[in-house]
Amino acid sequence: MNPAIALLHPAFIAAALGVTLSREGDFSSAGGGEDYATSEDGVTLKLRTSKPQGRWIVSEARHGGGRTRIQRGVLDVFCQVIEGLPLQEAADHGAIHALERLRGDPLARPIPGILTPHSAGSAFIGCERLIRSIVAEHAKRNGDADKANFWNPALSAEWRNKSVEQRIAQLEPVMKRFRAAHELADEDLWIDSIEKTRRVIIGFGPKIGYNDKPSLLMRLEIDIRQATGDRLELFMAEAKDNNTIRRLTPEEETQ
């Protein structure tokens, strides 16, 4: 097997080669947090962690020892995406975040089956092993036993300070462009409501088939997140039964 293919699926090689390497080498400054380093097969991952608000985060990430430009590209993206994340989130989903960064179109299916770091190449698996080794060492130093991870990025103040009506008004141009791109009318797709600041409830008209709804919802969520810069979550409005129950007449009940 071609070593490049084993390291990374061909669908991601061009993106990895195009990464501007910015996280190779040493930390940008000396001190300022708890430093960790671990190596595997000559590849090194270094993390600087801090606890600014009662939660350990990755303040800086660096790598070294990558044997090929492809591997170095994956490592660099991995370091880029985990900086600023809670340490546990970086360990749980850092490789997934790196994969999504290299993927491009979030709905593209570059490989058969389910896309995971394990199916995309050993470069992502290596990233997972390295950071989990650091997390294990971090737990030894700090006695952190809680592995629960409920992290979700905070919404912007601009979005939080808007009323529900203002939020819907902000999203309407996105909805209009989306409907036009998919040849849909206003009555086919609309914002039903916004709940708990983050949850955007989307209504579908009868023209939209059951199997088409998840794909449309996912694509719309991507468009809305890109337009707002906020990690909003889209959900389908609860389906309503429009059938009227016909009650039997007294005569029919006796028959």
Backbone bond lengths (Angstrom), bond angles and torsions (degrees), N, CA, C in turn:
res aa  C-N    CA-C-N  psi(-1)  N-CA   C-N-CA  omega(-1)  CA-C   N-CA-C  phi
1 M - - - 1.465 - - 1.528 109.84 -
2 N 1.311 115.17 141.83 1.459 120.12 176.17 1.525 109.13 -60.41
3 P 1.357 118.83 125.44 1.469 120.39 -179.09 1.514 113.48 -55.98
4 A 1.353 117.23 -33.71 1.469 120.18 179.69 1.510 111.55 -65.16
5 I 1.361 115.90 -35.99 1.459 119.60 179.80 1.520 110.09 -69.90
6 A 1.358 117.78 -40.02 1.460 120.64 178.72 1.524 110.26 -64.03
7 L 1.324 116.62 -37.31 1.455 121.70 -178.59 1.524 111.84 -72.32
8 L 1.336 116.08 -39.55 1.461 120.83 -175.62 1.517 108.96 -154.66
9 H 1.329 116.39 136.00 1.462 120.43 177.88 1.526 109.39 -60.59
10 P 1.345 117.33 141.00 1.471 120.11 -177.92 1.519 114.86 -53.24
11 A 1.336 117.39 -27.59 1.460 120.61 -178.56 1.528 112.45 -63.98
12 F 1.345 117.57 -19.41 1.459 120.74 -175.75 1.528 113.50 -111.47
13 I 1.321 117.08 -2.73 1.459 119.77 -173.69 1.524 111.80 -64.00
14 A 1.327 117.82 -45.87 1.470 120.39 -178.63 1.526 110.84 -59.80
15 A 1.350 116.85 -41.57 1.463 120.28 179.96 1.524 110.95 -65.50
16 A 1.335 116.95 -40.32 1.458 120.34 179.77 1.526 111.08 -65.92
17 L 1.327 116.53 -39.36 1.464 120.30 179.07 1.525 111.58 -68.59
18 G 1.336 116.55 -24.07 1.459 120.51 -178.42 1.523 114.26 -87.52
19 V 1.329 117.58 -1.83 1.468 120.75 -178.37 1.522 109.82 -69.37
20 T 1.313 116.50 131.65 1.468 121.17 172.02 1.523 107.42 -80.33
21 L 1.317 116.61 114.75 1.460 121.39 -175.65 1.527 110.22 -72.34
22 S 1.322 115.70 117.80 1.468 120.51 -177.35 1.519 112.87 -132.24
23 R 1.349 117.71 -0.06 1.460 120.02 -175.99 1.531 112.16 -124.72
24 E 1.308 117.69 20.38 1.458 120.39 175.64 1.528 110.20 -83.08
25 G 1.329 116.35 148.06 1.455 119.18 173.44 1.509 114.15 96.54
26 D 1.326 115.53 -145.69 1.462 121.88 -173.77 1.521 111.83 -94.63
27 F 1.332 115.28 169.74 1.457 121.58 177.01 1.528 110.22 -63.27
28 S 1.305 115.77 158.46 1.466 120.43 -175.86 1.521 112.90 -70.83
29 S 1.340 116.75 -21.92 1.459 120.62 179.91 1.517 108.89 -150.34
30 A 1.327 116.08 167.33 1.454 120.69 -179.31 1.523 110.52 -88.63
31 G 1.340 116.57 139.41 1.457 120.85 174.99 1.514 113.27 68.17
32 G 1.335 115.51 -170.31 1.456 120.49 177.12 1.498 114.64 101.28
33 G 1.327 118.16 6.41 1.454 119.63 179.78 1.506 110.36 174.35
34 E 1.324 117.61 -174.97 1.457 122.09 175.01 1.522 108.49 -87.47
35 D 1.337 116.18 125.05 1.454 121.01 -177.67 1.526 111.01 -102.34
36 Y 1.339 114.77 141.93 1.461 121.85 178.61 1.518 108.81 -134.96
37 A 1.325 115.53 150.60 1.461 120.65 175.11 1.515 108.95 -148.85
38 T 1.320 116.55 140.04 1.458 121.37 176.87 1.519 108.31 -145.49
39 S 1.312 116.35 152.97 1.463 121.23 -176.87 1.523 110.58 -134.32
40 E 1.327 114.04 150.85 1.461 120.92 175.19 1.517 107.85 -150.69
41 D 1.333 115.87 125.23 1.474 121.44 -179.25 1.522 111.81 52.44
42 G 1.312 116.43 37.82 1.456 120.85 176.92 1.515 115.27 85.31
43 V 1.335 117.72 -8.06 1.466 121.97 179.32 1.522 109.12 -94.36
44 T 1.321 116.63 132.81 1.463 121.65 -176.46 1.527 111.45 -117.48
45 L 1.319 115.09 138.81 1.459 121.95 171.84 1.520 107.64 -120.39
46 K 1.333 116.19 130.19 1.461 122.30 177.46 1.525 108.62 -119.49
47 L 1.318 115.61 134.23 1.464 121.03 176.84 1.510 110.03 -126.82
48 R 1.312 116.08 140.83 1.459 122.45 168.23 1.523 106.81 -112.49
49 T 1.319 116.68 123.71 1.456 120.72 -177.10 1.521 110.07 -113.28
50 S 1.315 115.11 155.09 1.460 121.55 176.15 1.524 108.09 -146.64
51 K 1.328 115.66 168.05 1.466 120.51 -176.90 1.521 108.79 -133.12
52 P 1.344 117.26 72.15 1.466 119.74 -173.69 1.517 115.10 -72.29
53 Q 1.336 117.84 -31.09 1.468 120.35 -176.20 1.523 111.09 -134.59
54 G 1.322 115.32 42.47 1.453 119.69 177.36 1.512 114.19 80.36
55 R 1.346 118.01 7.69 1.460 121.56 -179.73 1.524 108.05 -136.32
56 W 1.325 115.92 131.33 1.456 119.79 179.53 1.529 110.48 -71.05
57 I 1.318 116.86 128.92 1.459 121.63 178.69 1.531 109.38 -125.24
58 V 1.321 115.05 162.58 1.459 121.54 173.59 1.525 107.15 -88.28
59 S 1.319 117.25 107.81 1.461 119.74 -179.80 1.525 112.04 -85.96
60 E 1.333 117.51 -31.47 1.461 121.15 175.15 1.518 109.30 -146.91
61 A 1.322 116.52 147.72 1.467 121.87 177.20 1.524 108.72 -138.02
62 R 1.315 115.89 135.29 1.465 121.83 -179.87 1.529 109.35 -137.78
63 H 1.338 115.21 157.00 1.461 119.94 179.61 1.524 109.87 -138.22
64 G 1.317 114.49 165.12 1.457 120.24 177.26 1.513 110.41 -164.66
65 G 1.324 116.05 162.49 1.461 120.55 175.10 1.507 115.80 86.46
66 G 1.333 119.04 3.07 1.454 120.17 177.91 1.524 110.66 -60.68
67 R 1.336 117.07 134.12 1.462 120.66 -173.67 1.522 113.40 -82.29
68 T 1.317 116.52 -28.49 1.464 119.85 -177.31 1.520 109.51 -127.67
69 R 1.328 114.81 162.63 1.464 119.46 177.74 1.519 110.78 -63.53
70 I 1.313 117.80 -32.79 1.463 121.44 178.23 1.525 110.25 -64.54
71 Q 1.327 116.59 -49.23 1.460 120.41 -179.85 1.518 111.03 -63.04
72 R 1.307 116.99 -40.54 1.466 120.22 179.06 1.522 110.84 -64.23
73 G 1.335 117.05 -36.71 1.461 120.23 178.10 1.513 112.31 -63.95
74 V 1.345 116.96 -43.22 1.469 120.77 178.63 1.526 110.15 -65.03
75 L 1.325 116.79 -44.53 1.467 120.29 179.05 1.519 111.57 -60.73
76 D 1.333 116.39 -40.18 1.457 119.24 -177.93 1.525 111.25 -67.34
77 V 1.326 116.42 -43.04 1.461 119.34 177.34 1.522 110.39 -63.01
78 F 1.322 116.56 -41.02 1.463 120.22 177.90 1.527 110.49 -57.78
79 C 1.332 116.93 -46.88 1.459 120.36 178.81 1.527 111.56 -63.36
80 Q 1.331 116.91 -38.80 1.463 120.32 179.92 1.521 111.56 -62.35
81 V 1.348 116.59 -46.05 1.468 119.20 -171.93 1.524 112.96 -76.87
82 I 1.346 118.28 -22.87 1.467 117.85 -177.90 1.524 112.44 -88.67
83 E 1.324 118.45 -14.48 1.458 119.60 178.03 1.532 109.87 -64.18
84 G 1.316 116.05 129.16 1.458 121.38 -178.36 1.514 113.59 91.90
85 L 1.345 117.76 -10.50 1.468 120.59 179.25 1.526 110.34 -85.14
86 P 1.335 116.87 151.68 1.461 118.81 168.01 1.527 109.31 -56.89
87 L 1.309 117.35 144.57 1.460 121.03 -175.67 1.526 111.74 -57.04
88 Q 1.335 117.35 -41.99 1.459 119.78 -178.87 1.519 111.22 -67.03
89 E 1.330 117.36 -37.82 1.469 120.39 176.69 1.519 110.36 -64.25
90 A 1.328 117.16 -40.04 1.468 120.36 178.66 1.519 110.79 -62.07
91 A 1.330 116.70 -38.82 1.460 120.45 178.98 1.526 111.81 -71.91
92 D 1.340 116.58 -40.80 1.467 120.65 -176.39 1.525 112.72 -73.60
93 H 1.346 116.49 -41.22 1.457 119.74 -169.99 1.527 114.96 -131.55
94 G 1.339 117.39 7.07 1.463 119.49 -178.63 1.514 113.12 -57.93
95 A 1.336 117.26 -43.77 1.465 120.41 179.78 1.525 110.85 -65.21
96 I 1.331 116.78 -35.21 1.470 120.34 177.59 1.524 109.96 -66.93
97 H 1.333 117.48 -43.20 1.465 120.46 178.03 1.527 110.57 -61.04
98 A 1.333 117.26 -40.18 1.473 120.71 178.51 1.524 110.68 -65.86
99 L 1.320 116.39 -42.06 1.456 120.78 178.31 1.523 111.31 -61.08
100 E 1.339 116.67 -43.25 1.460 120.35 179.67 1.527 111.14 -65.01
101 R 1.340 116.87 -36.12 1.472 120.14 178.08 1.536 110.21 -62.55
102 L 1.327 116.86 -40.79 1.469 120.75 -178.56 1.527 112.25 -80.62
103 R 1.304 116.13 -18.50 1.461 120.63 -175.43 1.523 112.87 -68.15
104 G 1.322 117.38 -33.95 1.462 119.70 -176.50 1.508 110.46 83.76
105 D 1.325 117.61 -109.66 1.454 122.59 178.89 1.524 108.70 -65.28
106 P 1.346 118.63 115.23 1.462 120.19 -176.14 1.516 114.11 -62.86
107 L 1.333 117.50 -19.16 1.463 119.90 -179.14 1.523 112.86 -102.80
108 A 1.333 116.64 1.95 1.457 119.60 177.09 1.523 109.56 -66.76
109 R 1.331 116.32 149.25 1.467 121.01 176.53 1.521 107.89 -115.29
110 P 1.335 116.56 81.63 1.464 119.90 -173.69 1.517 114.06 -70.80
111 I 1.333 117.40 -20.94 1.457 120.24 179.87 1.519 108.95 -134.97
112 P 1.330 117.88 155.80 1.466 120.21 177.80 1.528 110.70 -65.75
113 G 1.306 115.75 148.23 1.450 120.29 176.28 1.513 112.66 79.28
114 I 1.335 116.02 -160.61 1.459 122.79 -176.59 1.519 109.70 -81.96
115 L 1.319 116.01 129.51 1.463 121.31 179.75 1.519 109.73 -83.75
116 T 1.323 116.67 119.31 1.454 123.35 176.75 1.522 107.84 -138.19
117 P 1.334 117.82 164.44 1.469 118.68 174.66 1.526 112.56 -55.09
118 H 1.333 117.42 -33.32 1.463 120.20 -178.85 1.520 111.89 -71.77
119 S 1.316 117.89 -31.75 1.462 119.45 179.46 1.523 112.39 -87.08
120 A 1.339 117.80 -11.14 1.460 121.42 -177.20 1.524 113.13 -92.61
121 G 1.341 117.96 -12.48 1.458 119.03 177.02 1.509 113.14 138.22
122 S 1.324 115.81 156.02 1.462 121.14 -176.45 1.518 113.03 -67.26
123 A 1.336 118.34 -18.93 1.464 120.26 178.48 1.523 110.89 -60.58
124 F 1.334 117.48 -38.91 1.465 121.20 178.89 1.529 111.12 -72.49
125 I 1.336 115.94 -37.84 1.461 119.94 178.76 1.524 109.84 -62.70
126 G 1.336 115.91 -39.83 1.454 119.97 177.54 1.515 112.49 -60.85
127 C 1.335 116.57 -40.81 1.468 120.54 177.26 1.520 110.83 -60.55
128 E 1.328 116.92 -42.58 1.459 121.10 179.96 1.524 111.02 -62.63
129 R 1.320 116.67 -44.97 1.466 119.31 -178.54 1.524 111.31 -64.30
130 L 1.330 116.78 -41.24 1.459 120.47 -178.37 1.522 111.46 -62.66
131 I 1.338 117.10 -47.99 1.466 118.03 -175.82 1.523 111.03 -72.80
132 R 1.310 118.20 -30.98 1.464 119.03 177.77 1.524 111.14 -69.67
133 S 1.320 116.73 -30.73 1.456 120.06 173.34 1.527 110.80 -63.89
134 I 1.330 116.04 -40.69 1.470 120.26 178.21 1.521 110.92 -67.09
135 V 1.326 117.20 -41.52 1.467 120.50 179.18 1.530 110.84 -61.64
136 A 1.334 116.47 -37.92 1.463 120.05 177.94 1.529 110.10 -64.16
137 E 1.321 117.60 -41.87 1.461 121.04 177.80 1.529 110.76 -66.94
138 H 1.327 116.18 -38.70 1.464 120.75 177.73 1.526 110.42 -60.64
139 A 1.327 117.11 -40.89 1.465 120.84 179.75 1.519 110.89 -65.15
140 K 1.336 117.20 -36.98 1.464 120.24 177.98 1.524 111.18 -63.86
141 R 1.336 115.66 -40.50 1.466 119.75 -178.30 1.524 112.25 -70.99
142 N 1.336 115.51 -40.01 1.469 119.49 -169.36 1.522 114.29 -110.19
143 G 1.327 116.46 -5.50 1.450 119.08 178.37 1.511 113.81 69.58
144 D 1.333 118.39 24.06 1.460 121.30 179.29 1.522 109.31 -74.91
145 A 1.313 116.47 115.33 1.465 120.12 179.90 1.521 111.98 -106.91
146 D 1.332 117.85 -16.09 1.465 122.03 -176.00 1.523 110.00 -82.97
147 K 1.335 116.83 113.24 1.461 121.59 -179.47 1.528 112.34 -100.77
148 A 1.330 117.55 6.74 1.470 119.97 179.44 1.518 109.91 -62.76
149 N 1.318 115.07 139.92 1.464 120.21 -176.88 1.524 108.89 -134.80
150 F 1.330 116.00 103.42 1.465 121.14 179.26 1.525 110.62 -115.43
151 W 1.321 116.48 25.62 1.458 120.56 -173.60 1.528 111.51 -67.45
152 N 1.323 114.18 139.32 1.466 122.65 170.93 1.529 105.81 -149.42
153 P 1.336 118.32 132.37 1.472 118.57 -176.16 1.520 111.74 -60.93
154 A 1.331 115.42 142.18 1.464 120.47 -179.49 1.523 110.86 -65.50
155 L 1.316 115.78 144.71 1.459 120.74 175.85 1.523 109.59 -75.54
156 S 1.316 115.97 152.02 1.454 120.51 -179.26 1.526 110.76 -66.65
157 A 1.321 115.54 152.93 1.468 120.31 177.19 1.522 110.23 -62.22
158 E 1.337 116.34 -34.83 1.467 119.88 179.82 1.524 110.70 -58.73
159 W 1.349 116.81 -44.32 1.463 120.19 -179.96 1.528 110.84 -71.30
160 R 1.318 116.90 -43.71 1.465 120.70 -176.81 1.523 112.27 -64.59
161 N 1.332 117.61 -30.78 1.460 120.79 -177.04 1.526 113.56 -83.09
162 K 1.314 117.31 -4.95 1.462 120.33 178.74 1.527 110.65 -83.50
163 S 1.314 115.73 152.73 1.458 120.49 170.72 1.531 108.53 -77.16
164 V 1.322 116.65 167.49 1.465 120.21 178.45 1.526 110.18 -58.76
165 E 1.330 116.31 -41.60 1.468 120.15 180.00 1.524 111.15 -62.96
166 Q 1.321 116.89 -39.93 1.465 120.59 179.06 1.525 111.38 -68.32
167 R 1.316 117.37 -36.49 1.459 120.28 177.24 1.524 111.16 -64.66
168 I 1.331 115.52 -44.52 1.469 119.29 178.60 1.523 110.18 -62.58
169 A 1.332 116.55 -41.32 1.466 120.54 179.04 1.527 110.72 -62.39
170 Q 1.329 117.40 -37.12 1.464 120.58 178.83 1.530 111.05 -66.25
171 L 1.326 116.84 -34.46 1.458 120.81 -176.85 1.525 113.31 -84.26
172 E 1.320 117.91 -17.56 1.465 120.00 -175.63 1.536 113.69 -58.59
173 P 1.349 119.57 -42.50 1.475 117.84 177.27 1.532 112.53 -60.71
174 V 1.324 116.63 -34.98 1.465 120.20 176.75 1.524 109.42 -65.46
175 M 1.316 116.66 -43.77 1.460 120.97 178.75 1.523 110.73 -61.40
176 K 1.328 116.33 -42.01 1.459 120.66 -178.82 1.526 111.18 -62.60
177 R 1.337 116.09 -45.25 1.473 119.76 179.02 1.521 110.67 -65.01
178 F 1.325 115.99 -39.58 1.461 119.87 -178.31 1.523 110.96 -65.25
179 R 1.342 116.18 -44.85 1.462 119.08 179.01 1.524 111.01 -61.96
180 A 1.317 117.13 -42.19 1.461 120.47 179.79 1.519 111.30 -62.66
181 A 1.346 116.38 -41.64 1.465 120.43 -178.43 1.518 112.00 -66.30
182 H 1.338 117.13 -26.62 1.463 121.03 -178.05 1.528 112.08 -109.03
183 E 1.337 115.88 12.29 1.477 121.65 176.71 1.526 111.01 55.92
184 L 1.319 115.24 48.52 1.460 121.42 179.12 1.521 109.85 -114.63
185 A 1.321 115.84 151.91 1.463 121.78 177.25 1.525 109.74 -95.14
186 D 1.342 115.64 169.29 1.466 120.23 179.93 1.524 111.86 -57.31
187 E 1.339 115.82 -36.19 1.464 119.04 -177.11 1.534 112.95 -79.69
188 D 1.332 117.21 -2.57 1.468 120.26 178.53 1.528 112.45 -90.37
189 L 1.338 116.39 -26.91 1.461 120.25 -173.73 1.525 108.62 -156.49
190 W 1.328 117.53 126.31 1.458 119.74 -177.21 1.532 110.08 -155.22
191 I 1.333 116.30 165.96 1.461 121.33 174.17 1.519 107.88 -84.83
192 D 1.310 116.54 117.35 1.457 121.48 -178.94 1.524 110.60 -81.70
193 S 1.328 116.95 -42.81 1.468 121.53 179.90 1.525 108.99 -170.53
194 I 1.322 115.62 171.04 1.462 122.08 172.47 1.515 107.40 -127.95
195 E 1.323 116.29 124.18 1.458 122.04 -175.65 1.525 110.71 -116.93
196 K 1.318 116.67 141.21 1.462 122.86 173.93 1.531 112.60 50.22
197 T 1.305 116.55 37.04 1.465 124.45 173.25 1.522 113.46 72.10
198 R 1.330 117.96 -43.88 1.463 121.75 -171.70 1.532 113.71 -98.11
199 R 1.319 117.40 -27.40 1.469 121.79 -172.27 1.530 111.09 -88.30
200 V 1.324 116.27 116.30 1.461 122.00 177.49 1.529 107.24 -104.28
201 I 1.319 116.28 118.31 1.462 121.95 -177.28 1.523 108.79 -94.40
202 I 1.321 116.00 124.26 1.467 122.38 -175.81 1.521 110.20 -108.10
203 G 1.334 115.65 130.45 1.451 121.13 176.33 1.526 111.24 -96.86
204 F 1.323 116.35 143.37 1.465 122.64 178.51 1.525 109.61 -119.77
205 G 1.324 116.21 138.07 1.446 121.23 175.32 1.512 111.67 -83.22
206 P 1.332 117.83 170.48 1.471 121.92 -176.40 1.523 113.48 -64.10
207 K 1.331 117.84 -17.93 1.464 120.10 179.75 1.526 112.13 -67.83
208 I 1.332 117.20 -26.74 1.461 121.36 -176.02 1.523 109.71 -83.47
209 G 1.312 116.31 119.71 1.448 121.44 -179.73 1.521 112.09 -69.46
210 Y 1.320 116.13 155.11 1.466 121.65 -176.90 1.522 111.37 -58.02
211 N 1.322 117.42 -42.62 1.459 121.27 -176.77 1.526 112.91 -73.50
212 D 1.338 117.42 -17.32 1.461 120.86 -179.00 1.529 112.45 -87.17
213 K 1.312 117.24 -20.15 1.462 120.43 -173.68 1.534 113.50 -63.13
214 P 1.339 120.20 -47.60 1.478 118.67 -178.49 1.524 113.40 -59.06
215 S 1.339 116.88 -41.45 1.464 120.20 -179.51 1.520 111.18 -66.05
216 L 1.321 117.22 -44.13 1.462 120.49 178.78 1.529 110.58 -63.72
217 L 1.319 116.24 -41.39 1.467 120.28 -179.42 1.536 110.63 -63.01
218 M 1.317 116.38 -40.82 1.459 119.83 -179.40 1.525 111.25 -67.34
219 R 1.328 115.99 -43.55 1.469 119.34 179.04 1.532 111.44 -64.50
220 L 1.327 116.03 -40.10 1.458 119.95 179.00 1.521 110.48 -65.84
221 E 1.334 117.26 -39.34 1.462 120.56 178.50 1.525 110.48 -60.08
222 I 1.317 116.66 -41.68 1.470 120.72 178.85 1.522 110.38 -63.02
223 D 1.327 117.17 -45.32 1.464 120.95 179.81 1.527 111.17 -61.47
224 I 1.324 116.44 -42.70 1.463 120.52 -178.45 1.516 110.84 -67.45
225 R 1.310 117.90 -41.13 1.464 120.38 178.60 1.527 111.16 -64.59
226 Q 1.330 116.04 -39.86 1.455 118.79 179.15 1.523 111.21 -67.85
227 A 1.314 116.78 -36.97 1.466 120.67 -177.46 1.528 111.84 -73.21
228 T 1.325 117.40 -36.27 1.466 120.93 -175.64 1.525 113.40 -95.66
229 G 1.328 116.69 -25.09 1.459 120.07 -173.45 1.512 112.76 77.42
230 D 1.333 117.36 5.54 1.462 122.41 -179.83 1.524 110.35 -112.31
231 R 1.323 115.53 146.55 1.460 120.70 -179.58 1.536 109.36 -84.89
232 L 1.309 115.00 73.82 1.460 120.97 177.08 1.525 109.13 -79.81
233 E 1.311 116.47 153.96 1.458 121.78 -178.25 1.518 109.47 -118.63
234 L 1.321 116.40 129.41 1.463 121.73 -177.74 1.521 111.00 -102.78
235 F 1.339 114.59 139.59 1.453 121.57 178.64 1.530 108.54 -135.22
236 M 1.322 115.16 152.06 1.463 119.88 176.02 1.519 110.13 -77.99
237 A 1.327 115.58 139.88 1.466 119.37 174.05 1.521 108.90 -65.31
238 E 1.305 115.43 145.40 1.460 119.78 179.98 1.519 110.09 -61.82
239 A 1.311 115.04 130.71 1.462 119.92 -179.54 1.521 110.40 -65.58
240 K 1.320 115.24 138.46 1.463 120.39 -179.69 1.525 109.63 -110.22
241 D 1.310 115.51 138.48 1.453 121.02 178.43 1.520 108.51 -86.08
242 N 1.339 115.10 111.33 1.464 119.89 -177.92 1.525 113.00 -91.60
243 N 1.338 116.51 2.30 1.460 119.72 179.99 1.533 110.34 -74.66
244 T 1.313 116.04 133.65 1.461 121.05 178.32 1.517 109.73 -92.40
245 I 1.331 116.63 127.82 1.467 120.21 179.01 1.522 109.17 -76.58
246 R 1.333 116.91 122.51 1.466 120.62 179.91 1.522 108.69 -89.76
247 R 1.305 114.98 121.27 1.458 119.67 178.83 1.533 109.85 -84.72
248 L 1.304 113.14 143.60 1.459 118.37 179.14 1.525 110.45 -72.43
249 T 1.312 115.43 145.55 1.465 120.33 174.19 1.531 108.54 -76.32
250 P 1.332 117.78 159.74 1.469 120.11 178.17 1.531 111.76 -53.52
251 E 1.350 117.47 -38.13 1.449 120.65 -179.92 1.526 111.00 -64.15
252 E 1.384 115.81 -42.30 1.464 119.01 -179.03 1.531 111.62 -67.51
253 E 1.357 116.40 -34.03 1.461 119.48 -178.26 1.529 111.34 -64.97
254 T 1.334 117.45 -27.95 1.460 119.87 -178.56 1.510 113.17 -86.38
255 Q 1.315 117.81 -7.81 1.456 120.33 -176.66 1.539 111.01 -81.81
